[in-house]
Amino acid sequence: MTKHASKHKSRFFRRFAKANEAVSALEYAILVGVIAVAVGAALVAFGGKITTALENVGTKVAAVNPPAIPTAPAPTPF
């Protein structure tokens, strides 16, 4: 292999690598977009159920471990 052919081949592989990086970045961007749409759809579909489940957990935790903040006494009527 001549020096000129080797230099041309090296330049070809550098260009190819840069082109592959751009394609990979585009593929990752598309993948992130698809995942974002899937997460959004899941939240819309199951949002009410997730909210109810978290509220139930919060109620049970509060029953076992009441808040440490004391409540203010009720105001006395005049």
Sequence and secondary structure as in RCSB ss.txt:
>XXXX:A:sequence
MTKHASKHKSRFFRRFAKANEAVSALEYAILVGVIAVAVGAALVAFGGKITTALENVGTKVAAVNPPAIPTAPAP
TPF
>XXXX:A:secstr
  HHHHHHHHHHHHHHHHHHHHHHHHHHHHHHHHHHHHHHHHHHHHHHHHHHHHHHHHHHHHHHS  SS      
   
